[in-house]
Amino acid sequence: MKNSDKYILSVFLIFIISYLSIITYIDFTIEYPTSSLDNPDFFLDTVNVEKFIDTDFEFLFDDMTNLENYPLMIPNYIVSVDITKKIENVEYATITTSIVKKSFNVKHTIIPYQSHTIEVLDGDAKETIVEQIFEKQNNSVYIKTNADIRLEGFLKVIGFFSSSQFSKIGGLLIDNMIQYSIST
């Protein structure tokens, strides 16, 4: 190798090393916005589903607020429910889901013939809250479901679904629960 070739190679290497050093320095000094995947408490959104059903109010309320019925009502989503503690209108339970094969401890609060709330106490959906409000309107039952969905860990992948997709899934779940209640 000639001296001129060594000189050109040296200059080229110095140029490459300098360029990479400058780019690295700039990259470490710039603060980039964090995406939802970097945020440990990823809040998806509030999902709302509303339904009118022509059926007996008290029967539907009792059936839909009974956690032990959930594996029968929505077997494609809930494998089992184990009530661990019950104090008046508050139940603590472990719900095992079939989709992500996980168990979640939940707090289930019932306000008789008005509403019930399920709050996830641990796991990748911790602080997710689902509330269903029931209203009797003539011969119909109006059900409004509000879900504040929080996802972290493995469940963050589900967060890429849009709120409208979650609303459709929520609507299907409620439809399945209503069909089960009406058919029993």
Secondary structure, 3 states (H helix, E strand, C coil): CCHHHHHHHHHHHHHHHHHHHHHHHHHHHCCCCCCCCCCCCEEEEEEEEEEEECCCHHHHHHHHCCHHHHHHHCCCCEEEEEEEEEECCEEEEEEEECCCCCEEEEEEEEECCCEEEEEECCHHHCCCEEEEEEEEECCEEEEEEEEEEEECHHHHHHHHCCHHHHHHHHHHHHHHHHHHHHHC
